[in-house]
Amino acid sequence: MSTTVIPPLEDPVSPYEFPDSRKLHDAAERALDYYLTPAAKIMATPYTPNDMFRVNPQTDTESLLANACESLASATVMLGDFAGLLEGPNRKTLLGIAQVVMLGELAVNQALENVEVKQ
């Protein structure tokens, strides 16, 4: 004769001790989903540039590159200054971002050197 074990109807360690516990759990799950998985929502949305700010299409390449270089140089300085106010991992993250911006600045500088000035 074999005995079949029947599990109890109630879980002795259930987090849902009270009727409102389930509602609280569901609300917490929704909040976590909202704040921890926004990247999937962002990546699913196609990028559409904002029409508020536009670069004049008649602007020559040399001027565009010079302006981009100045903007990147300013961003590098601002990031460096701000990183000086921080410590630990946040400082390292900011310095890493500053380095990426600086590499962009170097690339734009080289592109500026490669531009042939039209006379």
C-alpha positions as CSV (number, residue, x, y, z in Angstrom):
1,M,0.0,0.0,0.0
2,S,1.5,3.3,-1.1
3,T,0.9,6.5,0.6
4,T,0.3,9.7,-1.4
5,V,1.4,12.9,0.3
6,I,-1.1,15.6,-0.2
7,P,0.4,19.1,0.1
8,P,-1.3,21.5,2.5
9,L,-3.8,23.9,1.1
10,E,-2.0,26.9,2.7
11,D,1.6,27.8,2.3
12,P,3.0,28.1,5.9
13,V,5.6,30.8,4.7
14,S,3.3,32.7,2.3
15,P,4.0,36.4,2.0
16,Y,0.3,36.9,1.6
17,E,-0.7,36.6,5.2
18,F,-3.3,39.4,4.9
19,P,-5.7,40.0,2.0
20,D,-4.0,43.3,1.2
21,S,-0.6,41.6,1.0
22,R,-1.3,40.4,-2.5
23,K,-2.3,43.9,-3.6
24,L,0.9,45.3,-2.2
25,H,2.9,42.6,-3.9
26,D,1.2,43.3,-7.3
27,A,1.9,47.0,-6.9
28,A,5.5,46.4,-6.1
29,E,5.9,44.1,-9.1
30,R,4.4,46.8,-11.4
31,A,6.7,49.4,-9.9
32,L,9.8,47.2,-10.4
33,D,8.7,46.4,-14.0
34,Y,8.2,50.1,-14.7
35,Y,11.5,51.3,-13.3
36,L,13.8,48.3,-14.1
37,T,12.7,47.5,-17.6
38,P,12.4,50.9,-19.3
39,A,15.3,50.1,-21.7
40,A,13.1,47.6,-23.6
41,K,10.4,50.2,-24.1
42,I,13.0,52.8,-25.2
43,M,14.7,50.4,-27.6
44,A,11.4,49.4,-29.1
45,T,10.5,53.0,-30.0
46,P,12.1,54.2,-33.2
47,Y,14.2,57.4,-32.9
48,T,12.7,60.5,-34.4
49,P,14.8,63.7,-34.2
50,N,13.3,66.7,-32.7
51,D,12.6,69.5,-35.2
52,M,13.0,72.3,-32.7
53,F,16.7,72.6,-33.2
54,R,18.2,72.2,-36.7
55,V,21.5,72.9,-38.2
56,N,21.5,75.1,-41.2
57,P,22.0,72.8,-44.2
58,Q,24.0,75.6,-45.9
59,T,26.7,75.6,-43.2
60,D,30.0,74.4,-44.6
61,T,31.6,71.2,-43.2
62,E,34.6,73.0,-41.7
63,S,32.4,75.2,-39.6
64,L,30.2,72.3,-38.5
65,L,33.3,70.3,-37.5
66,A,34.9,73.3,-35.7
67,N,31.7,73.9,-33.7
68,A,31.4,70.2,-32.8
69,C,35.0,70.2,-31.7
70,E,34.4,73.2,-29.4
71,S,31.3,71.6,-28.0
72,L,33.1,68.3,-27.2
73,A,36.0,70.2,-25.7
74,S,33.6,72.1,-23.4
75,A,31.8,68.9,-22.4
76,T,35.2,67.3,-21.6
77,V,36.0,70.2,-19.3
78,M,32.6,70.2,-17.6
79,L,32.7,66.4,-17.0
80,G,36.2,66.7,-15.6
81,D,35.2,69.5,-13.2
82,F,32.2,67.6,-12.1
83,A,34.2,64.3,-11.6
84,G,36.5,66.3,-9.3
85,L,33.5,66.7,-6.9
86,L,32.8,63.0,-6.7
87,E,34.5,59.9,-5.2
88,G,34.4,56.2,-5.9
89,P,32.5,54.4,-8.7
90,N,30.5,57.6,-9.7
91,R,33.8,59.5,-10.3
92,K,35.2,56.6,-12.3
93,T,32.0,56.4,-14.4
94,L,32.1,60.2,-15.1
95,L,35.8,60.1,-16.0
96,G,35.0,57.2,-18.4
97,I,32.3,59.3,-20.0
98,A,34.7,62.2,-20.2
99,Q,37.2,60.0,-22.0
100,V,34.7,58.9,-24.6
101,V,33.8,62.5,-25.2
102,M,37.5,63.3,-25.5
103,L,37.9,60.5,-28.1
104,G,35.1,62.0,-30.1
105,E,36.8,65.4,-29.9
106,L,40.0,63.9,-31.2
107,A,38.1,62.2,-34.1
108,V,36.4,65.5,-35.0
109,N,39.7,67.3,-34.8
110,Q,41.2,64.8,-37.3
111,A,38.2,65.2,-39.6
112,L,38.7,68.9,-39.4
113,E,42.4,68.5,-40.4
114,N,41.3,66.3,-43.4
115,V,38.8,68.9,-44.7
116,E,39.9,70.7,-47.8
117,V,39.1,74.3,-47.6
118,K,37.2,75.5,-50.6
119,Q,38.3,78.8,-52.0
